[in-house]
Amino acid sequence: MTLSGASAGHRSICILSVYAPDDAFLYEQFENHLSSLKRQGLISLWSVDKTLAGADRNVEIERNFNAAHIILLLLRPFPKIR
């Protein structure tokens, strides 16, 4: 999935998201919050887990990286070790 057209001939904003595999559940929550914008065609979201089986992962990453209007790095601090 790369850029898609929004209504009225406008392009949607393509957002590439990068997160740690352990944080997939947080990304799913984030994606749910943006679902209405996706339905309206205003944004499209892509992350590595959206790569289709059999597709060249590096090619897909590069294609979506180059198509992205926004690259979102989802980070959270490590817990303090006492």
Backbone as JSON Lines, residues from 0, in Angstrom:
{"i":0,"aa":"M","n":[0.85,-1.18,0.0],"ca":[0.0,0.0,0.0],"c":[0.89,1.23,0.0]}
{"i":1,"aa":"T","n":[0.7,2.1,-0.94],"ca":[1.4,3.38,-0.98],"c":[0.35,4.48,-1.08]}
{"i":2,"aa":"L","n":[0.75,5.63,-1.58],"ca":[-0.18,6.75,-1.65],"c":[-1.46,6.4,-2.36]}
{"i":3,"aa":"S","n":[-2.56,6.89,-1.83],"ca":[-3.86,6.69,-2.48],"c":[-4.56,8.03,-2.59]}
{"i":4,"aa":"G","n":[-5.46,8.15,-3.53],"ca":[-6.15,9.42,-3.73],"c":[-7.26,9.62,-2.73]}
{"i":5,"aa":"A","n":[-7.42,10.81,-2.26],"ca":[-8.53,11.15,-1.36],"c":[-9.64,11.76,-2.19]}
{"i":6,"aa":"S","n":[-10.75,12.05,-1.56],"ca":[-11.88,12.63,-2.28],"c":[-11.51,14.0,-2.83]}
{"i":7,"aa":"A","n":[-12.25,14.44,-3.81],"ca":[-12.08,15.74,-4.47],"c":[-10.72,15.87,-5.14]}
{"i":8,"aa":"G","n":[-10.11,14.73,-5.53],"ca":[-8.87,14.76,-6.27],"c":[-7.63,15.1,-5.45]}
{"i":9,"aa":"H","n":[-7.75,15.21,-4.14],"ca":[-6.6,15.5,-3.3],"c":[-5.89,14.2,-2.94]}
{"i":10,"aa":"R","n":[-4.6,14.28,-2.78],"ca":[-3.84,13.11,-2.36],"c":[-3.93,12.98,-0.85]}
{"i":11,"aa":"S","n":[-3.93,11.74,-0.41],"ca":[-3.92,11.52,1.03],"c":[-2.5,11.69,1.54]}
{"i":12,"aa":"I","n":[-2.37,11.95,2.81],"ca":[-1.06,12.06,3.44],"c":[-0.61,10.65,3.81]}
{"i":13,"aa":"C","n":[0.54,10.26,3.3],"ca":[1.08,8.93,3.55],"c":[1.99,8.99,4.78]}
{"i":14,"aa":"I","n":[1.69,8.17,5.78],"ca":[2.45,8.14,7.03],"c":[3.12,6.78,7.17]}
{"i":15,"aa":"L","n":[4.44,6.78,7.23],"ca":[5.19,5.57,7.48],"c":[5.51,5.53,8.97]}
{"i":16,"aa":"S","n":[5.13,4.45,9.63],"ca":[5.34,4.33,11.08],"c":[6.4,3.27,11.37]}
{"i":17,"aa":"V","n":[7.28,3.61,12.29],"ca":[8.34,2.69,12.72],"c":[8.21,2.5,14.23]}
{"i":18,"aa":"Y","n":[8.16,1.25,14.65],"ca":[8.03,0.96,16.08],"c":[8.66,-0.4,16.37]}
{"i":19,"aa":"A","n":[8.95,-0.64,17.63],"ca":[9.52,-1.91,18.06],"c":[8.44,-2.99,18.04]}
{"i":20,"aa":"P","n":[8.8,-4.21,17.69],"ca":[7.8,-5.29,17.68],"c":[7.05,-5.45,19.01]}
{"i":21,"aa":"D","n":[7.73,-5.19,20.11],"ca":[7.07,-5.28,21.42],"c":[5.98,-4.23,21.6]}
{"i":22,"aa":"D","n":[6.01,-3.2,20.79],"ca":[5.04,-2.1,20.9],"c":[3.92,-2.19,19.87]}
{"i":23,"aa":"A","n":[3.77,-3.34,19.24],"ca":[2.75,-3.5,18.2],"c":[1.36,-3.2,18.75]}
{"i":24,"aa":"F","n":[1.1,-3.58,19.98],"ca":[-0.23,-3.32,20.56],"c":[-0.48,-1.82,20.71]}
{"i":25,"aa":"L","n":[0.57,-1.04,20.98],"ca":[0.41,0.42,21.07],"c":[0.16,1.01,19.68]}
{"i":26,"aa":"Y","n":[0.84,0.47,18.67],"ca":[0.61,0.94,17.31],"c":[-0.82,0.65,16.87]}
{"i":27,"aa":"E","n":[-1.34,-0.5,17.23],"ca":[-2.73,-0.84,16.89],"c":[-3.7,0.16,17.5]}
{"i":28,"aa":"Q","n":[-3.44,0.57,18.74],"ca":[-4.29,1.58,19.37],"c":[-4.19,2.91,18.63]}
{"i":29,"aa":"F","n":[-2.98,3.29,18.26],"ca":[-2.75,4.52,17.5],"c":[-3.5,4.46,16.18]}
{"i":30,"aa":"E","n":[-3.4,3.33,15.48],"ca":[-4.07,3.15,14.2],"c":[-5.6,3.25,14.36]}
{"i":31,"aa":"N","n":[-6.12,2.7,15.44],"ca":[-7.56,2.8,15.71],"c":[-8.01,4.25,15.89]}
{"i":32,"aa":"H","n":[-7.17,5.05,16.54],"ca":[-7.51,6.47,16.74],"c":[-7.58,7.23,15.42]}
{"i":33,"aa":"L","n":[-6.84,6.77,14.42],"ca":[-6.81,7.46,13.14],"c":[-7.75,6.84,12.11]}
{"i":34,"aa":"S","n":[-8.56,5.88,12.52],"ca":[-9.39,5.14,11.58],"c":[-10.36,6.03,10.8]}
{"i":35,"aa":"S","n":[-10.92,7.06,11.42],"ca":[-11.86,7.91,10.68],"c":[-11.13,8.7,9.59]}
{"i":36,"aa":"L","n":[-9.91,9.13,9.85],"ca":[-9.14,9.83,8.82],"c":[-8.79,8.89,7.67]}
{"i":37,"aa":"K","n":[-8.52,7.63,8.0],"ca":[-8.25,6.64,6.95],"c":[-9.49,6.4,6.11]}
{"i":38,"aa":"R","n":[-10.64,6.24,6.76],"ca":[-11.9,6.0,6.03],"c":[-12.23,7.16,5.09]}
{"i":39,"aa":"Q","n":[-11.93,8.38,5.52],"ca":[-12.19,9.57,4.69],"c":[-11.18,9.73,3.56]}
{"i":40,"aa":"G","n":[-10.14,8.9,3.57],"ca":[-9.12,8.98,2.54],"c":[-8.14,10.12,2.74]}
{"i":41,"aa":"L","n":[-8.11,10.69,3.94],"ca":[-7.2,11.81,4.21],"c":[-5.79,11.35,4.51]}
{"i":42,"aa":"I","n":[-5.66,10.14,5.07],"ca":[-4.33,9.6,5.37],"c":[-4.28,8.14,4.96]}
{"i":43,"aa":"S","n":[-3.07,7.66,4.75],"ca":[-2.82,6.23,4.62],"c":[-1.64,5.91,5.52]}
{"i":44,"aa":"L","n":[-1.74,4.78,6.21],"ca":[-0.7,4.36,7.15],"c":[0.01,3.14,6.6]}
{"i":45,"aa":"W","n":[1.32,3.09,6.79],"ca":[2.07,1.92,6.4],"c":[3.14,1.67,7.45]}
{"i":46,"aa":"S","n":[3.35,0.4,7.75],"ca":[4.44,-0.04,8.61],"c":[4.95,-1.36,8.06]}
{"i":47,"aa":"V","n":[6.1,-1.79,8.49],"ca":[6.74,-2.99,7.96],"c":[5.84,-4.21,8.08]}
{"i":48,"aa":"D","n":[5.02,-4.28,9.12],"ca":[4.16,-5.45,9.29],"c":[3.08,-5.53,8.2]}
{"i":49,"aa":"K","n":[2.92,-4.48,7.39],"ca":[1.95,-4.49,6.3],"c":[2.52,-5.12,5.02]}
{"i":50,"aa":"T","n":[3.81,-5.51,5.05],"ca":[4.43,-6.13,3.88],"c":[3.75,-7.46,3.59]}
{"i":51,"aa":"L","n":[3.35,-7.65,2.35],"ca":[2.66,-8.87,1.95],"c":[3.63,-10.05,1.88]}
{"i":52,"aa":"A","n":[3.11,-11.23,2.15],"ca":[3.92,-12.44,2.07],"c":[4.46,-12.59,0.65]}
{"i":53,"aa":"G","n":[5.72,-12.92,0.54],"ca":[6.35,-13.12,-0.76],"c":[6.93,-11.85,-1.35]}
{"i":54,"aa":"A","n":[6.58,-10.69,-0.81],"ca":[7.11,-9.42,-1.32],"c":[8.53,-9.22,-0.78]}
{"i":55,"aa":"D","n":[9.34,-8.54,-1.55],"ca":[10.7,-8.21,-1.1],"c":[10.59,-7.11,-0.05]}
{"i":56,"aa":"R","n":[10.89,-7.45,1.18],"ca":[10.71,-6.53,2.31],"c":[11.5,-5.24,2.11]}
{"i":57,"aa":"N","n":[12.75,-5.35,1.67],"ca":[13.58,-4.15,1.49],"c":[13.03,-3.24,0.4]}
{"i":58,"aa":"V","n":[12.52,-3.81,-0.67],"ca":[11.93,-3.01,-1.75],"c":[10.69,-2.29,-1.24]}
{"i":59,"aa":"E","n":[9.84,-3.0,-0.49],"ca":[8.63,-2.39,0.07],"c":[8.96,-1.25,1.03]}
{"i":60,"aa":"I","n":[9.96,-1.47,1.88],"ca":[10.36,-0.42,2.83],"c":[10.86,0.8,2.08]}
{"i":61,"aa":"E","n":[11.71,0.59,1.08],"ca":[12.25,1.73,0.33],"c":[11.15,2.47,-0.43]}
{"i":62,"aa":"R","n":[10.24,1.73,-1.06],"ca":[9.15,2.36,-1.82],"c":[8.27,3.21,-0.9]}
{"i":63,"aa":"N","n":[7.91,2.66,0.25],"ca":[7.04,3.4,1.18],"c":[7.78,4.52,1.88]}
{"i":64,"aa":"F","n":[9.07,4.34,2.14],"ca":[9.88,5.4,2.73],"c":[9.93,6.6,1.78]}
{"i":65,"aa":"N","n":[10.13,6.33,0.5],"ca":[10.22,7.41,-0.48],"c":[8.86,8.06,-0.74]}
{"i":66,"aa":"A","n":[7.76,7.34,-0.57],"ca":[6.42,7.88,-0.8],"c":[5.86,8.63,0.4]}
{"i":67,"aa":"A","n":[6.45,8.42,1.57],"ca":[5.91,8.98,2.81],"c":[6.03,10.49,2.86]}
{"i":68,"aa":"H","n":[4.95,11.13,3.31],"ca":[4.98,12.55,3.62],"c":[5.47,12.76,5.05]}
{"i":69,"aa":"I","n":[5.13,11.79,5.91],"ca":[5.5,11.85,7.33],"c":[6.1,10.51,7.71]}
{"i":70,"aa":"I","n":[7.24,10.55,8.4],"ca":[7.85,9.34,8.96],"c":[7.73,9.49,10.47]}
{"i":71,"aa":"L","n":[6.97,8.59,11.06],"ca":[6.65,8.66,12.47],"c":[7.42,7.59,13.23]}
{"i":72,"aa":"L","n":[8.32,8.01,14.11],"ca":[9.07,7.09,14.95],"c":[8.37,7.01,16.3]}
{"i":73,"aa":"L","n":[7.83,5.86,16.61],"ca":[7.12,5.68,17.87],"c":[8.09,5.1,18.89]}
{"i":74,"aa":"L","n":[8.46,5.92,19.84],"ca":[9.45,5.54,20.84],"c":[8.86,5.68,22.23]}
{"i":75,"aa":"R","n":[9.33,4.85,23.13],"ca":[8.97,5.02,24.54],"c":[10.21,4.74,25.36]}
{"i":76,"aa":"P","n":[10.33,5.38,26.49],"ca":[11.55,5.22,27.31],"c":[11.63,3.83,27.92]}
{"i":77,"aa":"F","n":[12.84,3.39,28.11],"ca":[13.05,2.13,28.82],"c":[12.75,2.35,30.31]}
{"i":78,"aa":"P","n":[12.22,1.34,30.97],"ca":[11.98,1.5,32.41],"c":[13.32,1.65,33.15]}
{"i":79,"aa":"K","n":[13.28,2.42,34.22],"ca":[14.5,2.62,35.01],"c":[14.82,1.33,35.76]}
{"i":80,"aa":"I","n":[16.09,0.99,35.74],"ca":[16.56,-0.18,36.49],"c":[17.16,0.32,37.79]}
{"i":81,"aa":"R","n":[16.66,-0.19,38.88],"ca":[17.15,0.26,40.19],"c":[17.98,-0.8,40.83]}
